[in-house]
Amino acid sequence: MRNGWVEIEEGESKLLIPKVEAPEEGEVFYHPEQALARDMSILFYKSYDYEVLDAFGGTGARAVRLAKNGVKVTSNDISDRAVNLIQKNAKLNGVDIDVIHNRAEKTIHSQLWEAIDIDPFGSPVSWVHCGLLNSKKLLAVTATDTAALSGTYPRVARRRYGFHSKRTPNYHEIAVRALAGFVVRQGAVIEVAATPVFAHTYRHYTRVYFELGKGAGRCDQLLDQMGDSNEVGPIWMGNLWKKSLVEKMWKNRESVTMGSKWTLKHLETIKGELEFPQPYFHLHKLCKSMQITSPPMAAVLKAVNGVRTHFTPLGFRTELSETKVKQELKRLTSS
Ligand SMILES: C[S@@+](CC[C@H](N)C(=O)[O-])C[C@H]1O[C@@H](n2cnc3c(N)ncnc32)[C@H](O)[C@@H]1O
């Protein structure tokens, strides 16, 4: 390793991480901002009782934290430095992790797994098909090519994810729905029903979790929930969250030490927004398009009987149509 190691703490775990100021492309490094995503994955996997293949292990941060929280985990990475680090971190924390040094696609195909976690750099599209083929119960997929998913690069979106895109005010949610829709369609091709059960974004990090089942009929029911939003599509327009699962995750918080101070805030907001089927509205962008000044969020939420969204502090969800929302915003600004 270029500059050696440094020991840090995340949640309940100690982690040795590379002491690297500016990582080179593809180099193993520790991303503190992703502690929130790791917290969520602990809360998620603790809600089931399956062994997880962490197919892109990196520093071992996710695998070690899962193992410390009682989840059985196998961690894989293509890089010998990463594999070495995962082993070191497992030892440092006194946990037992099976570590594999291979390409993710080879490890994924080597057997049937109960749960597969796909967390590469950039786009996950190359591994979704093999993940769907080789996981029996759960699949989690991360994308950090958010610009492609959220309308900045429509050609890349069409090529990579197969949907028509443009930049919309609620692009964070569109990115999640586009990623979910891609996995649902890839599953349908091989008659694997991949039902989205949990999703979140934080900065440029987009992540969706799926429960997997079998059968053409179930796939057809999922495909019926694909659609368009604001001329962007086809994307997943069904539920992003399974209520009973989110409740379990919320309960699990009692026994998990969070690595990020934002995790529970996000999860609590998700608990409030999960039953609103329509994508969120962005207060400032909507008001700007109407050439009015934004009223305070609290007043807006009251007027539209709405809730906040974890996607952005400037977003809100409501059951009202856009026309009705605009009427309420006008009324608020003129009163
Ligand atoms: C974003 S990091 C993983 C972060 C980790 N899951 C965490 O939460 O800390 C991506 C890792 O994928 C590894 N990688 C890239 N391509 C791979 C491939 N084809 N097979 C296996 N590992 C790969 C890299 O070496 C890197 O360690």
The ligand as an SDF file (V2000), in Angstrom:
LIG
                    3D

 27 29  0  0  0  0  0  0  0  0999 V2000
  -17.0810    0.6140   -4.0420 C   0  0  0  0  0  0  0  0  0  0  0  0
  -15.8550   -0.5490   -3.5560 S   0  0  0  0  0  0  0  0  0  0  0  0
  -16.7320   -1.6040   -2.4590 C   0  0  0  0  0  0  0  0  0  0  0  0
  -17.0950   -0.9760   -1.1630 C   0  0  0  0  0  0  0  0  0  0  0  0
  -17.6040   -1.9270   -0.0970 C   0  0  0  0  0  0  0  0  0  0  0  0
  -18.7370   -2.7090   -0.5550 N   0  0  0  0  0  0  0  0  0  0  0  0
  -17.9580   -1.1530    1.1580 C   0  0  0  0  0  0  0  0  0  0  0  0
  -19.1560   -0.9370    1.4660 O   0  0  0  0  0  0  0  0  0  0  0  0
  -17.0530   -0.7250    1.8730 O   0  0  0  0  0  0  0  0  0  0  0  0
  -15.6470   -1.4820   -4.9980 C   0  0  0  0  0  0  0  0  0  0  0  0
  -14.6990   -2.6620   -4.8860 C   0  0  0  0  0  0  0  0  0  0  0  0
  -14.9470   -3.4880   -6.0220 O   0  0  0  0  0  0  0  0  0  0  0  0
  -13.7470   -4.1070   -6.4120 C   0  0  0  0  0  0  0  0  0  0  0  0
  -13.9530   -4.5770   -7.8030 N   0  0  0  0  0  0  0  0  0  0  0  0
  -13.9940   -3.8680   -8.9540 C   0  0  0  0  0  0  0  0  0  0  0  0
  -14.2870   -4.6790   -9.9970 N   0  0  0  0  0  0  0  0  0  0  0  0
  -14.4620   -5.9290   -9.4930 C   0  0  0  0  0  0  0  0  0  0  0  0
  -14.8220   -7.1930  -10.0380 C   0  0  0  0  0  0  0  0  0  0  0  0
  -15.0610   -7.3610  -11.3400 N   0  0  0  0  0  0  0  0  0  0  0  0
  -14.9220   -8.2370   -9.2030 N   0  0  0  0  0  0  0  0  0  0  0  0
  -14.7030   -8.1090   -7.8760 C   0  0  0  0  0  0  0  0  0  0  0  0
  -14.3610   -6.9430   -7.2940 N   0  0  0  0  0  0  0  0  0  0  0  0
  -14.2530   -5.8660   -8.0840 C   0  0  0  0  0  0  0  0  0  0  0  0
  -12.6780   -3.0580   -6.2230 C   0  0  0  0  0  0  0  0  0  0  0  0
  -11.4170   -3.6720   -6.0270 O   0  0  0  0  0  0  0  0  0  0  0  0
  -13.2040   -2.3390   -4.9660 C   0  0  0  0  0  0  0  0  0  0  0  0
  -12.5680   -2.8480   -3.8190 O   0  0  0  0  0  0  0  0  0  0  0  0
  1  2  1  0
  2  3  1  0
  2 10  1  0
  3  4  1  0
  4  5  1  0
  5  6  1  0
  5  7  1  0
  7  8  2  0
  7  9  1  0
 10 11  1  0
 11 12  1  0
 11 26  1  0
 12 13  1  0
 13 14  1  0
 13 24  1  0
 14 15  1  0
 14 23  1  0
 15 16  2  0
 16 17  1  0
 17 18  1  0
 17 23  2  0
 18 19  1  0
 18 20  2  0
 20 21  1  0
 21 22  2  0
 22 23  1  0
 24 25  1  0
 24 26  1  0
 26 27  1  0
M  CHG  2   2   1   9  -1
M  END
$$$$
